[in-house]
Amino acid sequence: AFTGRHGGLICTSSNAPAALKYGFDKREKIFFFPDQHLGRNTAFKYGIPENEIVVWDFMKDNGGLTEKQIEKSKIILWKGHCHVHTNFRPEHVDEVRKQYQDVKIVVHPECPIEVVRLADSAGSTRHIVEYISNAPSGSTIAVGTEINLINRMVHQFPDKTIFELSGQTCPVCANMYRTTLNDLAYTLENFEAIKPITVKEPTKGEALLALEKMLEIH
């Protein structure tokens, strides 16, 4: 709703580049939130220099920025992140390349930019799936994203060696795990009895504006 109220739009990792282009077609400056890493990686891909990107720290007065920094910037990133993807580090990439001579590394753009720059490819969940799918049989691929997608790829492509990039932690999204198969089954079996969630105006209308703009550019 906040985004729609201010004439903006929302995006996913797959259409973030299109969202950025849309934003710059309308304005000279973009406020990208909540994931700073997705915003930074998308900005660099778009060609925005590092000195025109700043991070707004919501725990500090004025975001921890001077008026000059804000004025000079083209993109203001909210200091937020995905706790799963920030677990991946450049040293993980270095270690994997030492262990596997012909390994390919594909990561999600919510990883820190230092990791993205060292990877062979970076992109949305769809991109990762397509990258693995298109890799030749016998390929060795290290993946920097949530473990459930990696496990699915392991089962789907038994002719390829696919594993999680860090080798140290299990990158699990606890928020995704809150929705279980039991929850889905209960909802389907008791659909008529479940009380719907209602959103009042103007929140509903403002949120819809942001959603519709995303669908327009996708």
N, C-alpha and C positions, 0 to 999 in steps of 0.2 A: 504494500500500500504506500509506504514511504517513497518507493521508487516511482510508482505511477503518479503520485501526487506532484512530483517534481519533473515530470516529463521524460523519465528514464524507462529502462526496460531491464528485465532479468535475463540471465543466460546460464547455460551449462558449459561444461568444459569443451563440448564439441562446437558450440556456436559462439564462444567468447570472441574469436576474431571478428566475426560478423557484427557482434554487438559493439565492439570497439569502433569499427568503421562507422556504424550507424551513429554512435555518440559523437565522433569527430566531424561527421557531416552536419551535425546540429549545433555543436558547441566547440569552443577552443580548449576546454578543460574537462576532464572526466574524473568522477569520484567512483572508484571501483571497490566493491565490498561484497561479501565479507572476507574472501580468501586472497591474501596479499600475493601468494606465490602464483596462483592462476593469473592474477592481474599482471604481475611482473613478467612472467613468461610470455603472456599474450602481447604485452606492450613491446617487449624486445623483438618478438616476431614481427610486429607491426612496424618496427623501425624507430621506436621512441628511444632516445639516448638516456643513459643511466642518470645523468645530471638533471633530467626533466621528470624524474619519478621520485616521489617522496612518500613516506609512510606516516599515516595519521595514528598516533598512539592515543587511544581513547582514555588511558589512565593519566594522561598529562594535560596540563592547561594548553589550550590551543593546539592540541594534538602533538605537542612537543616541537612544533615548527614555528619559525619566524614568519612574519608577513612576507618578507622577501622570498623565502623558500616556496611559500604557497603561490605567490604571484608568478614565479619563474617556472613552476611545474606545469606539465601537461596532464599528468596523471597523479591523483592522490589515492594511495592504497590504504585501505583500512587494515590495522594491525591484527588480522585474524588468520587462521590457518586450519588445515585438516590435520588432526593429530596423527592419523595413519601415515600420510604421505611425508610429513616432516621428519619421520623416523629414518628415512633414507638419507644417507650421507655420501659425500664424494669418496670416502675411504672404502665404502662398500663396493663401489664401482671398480676402484683400483684392485681390491682383493679378488673380485670375481674375474677380472681380466688376467690376473696372475695365475689363477687356478685353471681357467678354461681358455685355451689359446684362441679358439674360433667363436667364442661366445658373442651373441648379440644382446644388447641391453635396450629394453623399451620401458619407459616410465610414464607416469601420469603427470600432467602439467601443474598439479597441485604440489609436486615435489619442489624443494628449493632449486633455484636456478643453477646453482653449482652442480647439482646432480643432473639436471636436464641437459646442460652443456656437455657433459661427459658421456651421456647416453647416445646410442645409435639412432634412437627415435623417441619422440615424446608426443603424446596425444591423449584424447579422450578414451573412455572405456571401449567405445566402438573401434577407435583407431588401434588400440592394443589388440583387440580380438582379430581385426583384419590383418595386422602385422604378423601375428602368430600363425594365422590361417594361411597366409601367403608365403610363409617361410618354407624352404625346401625340406623334404623329409630328412631326418637325421640332424636337423639344426639344434643347437644349444642356445636357449634363450632365458635370460634372467629378467624378471619382471618386477617393477617397482610400483605396486598398487595393493589393494585390499586382497587378503588371502583367499576369499571365496571365489573371486574371479580366476585367480591363479589355479586353484584346485579344479575348477571347471575346465580350464584349458588343458590341464594335465590329463584329465579323463577323456577329453574330446580329441586330443592329438597324441595318442600313445607312441607314435613314430618319431616324436620330438622330445628332447630333454628340456623341460620347462620347470623353473624353480623361482622362488622368491629371492629378490636381490640381496637383502641385508644378511641373510643366513644367521641372524642373531635374535631377531624378535619375530613374533607372529603378528603381522599387521592386520589386526581385527578391528572392525568398526562396531563398537558396542551399541551405537544408536541403531544400526541396521539390524542387529540381533534382537532388538526389542520387538520386532515384528516377526512372529514365528509362523510355521505351517499351521499350528493349532489356532492361532489368531485368525488366519485366513479361512480355515475350515469353519470356525465358529461364525464368522461374518457371513459366509455364503449360506450356511444352514439357518441363520437367524436374521436374515437381511431385513425382513419386514418389521421385526420387533426392535431393531437397533435404532436408537434415537439419533437422527442426523445432526451434524454440527452446522450451526447457522452463523453466518457472519453478517453483521449489520453494516448499513451504509453510514458514512462514506467509505469505510474500509474496504468493503466488498467491491465497489466500483473502481476505486483507485488501484486495487490489486489486479483487477481484471484488465485495466489499461496496460499495466506492465506485462502481463501474460500475452495479451493480444499483440503487442509490439514485438515480443520475442518470436511469436509464431509468424509474423509478417516477414521477418528477416531470415528465418530459418530455411 
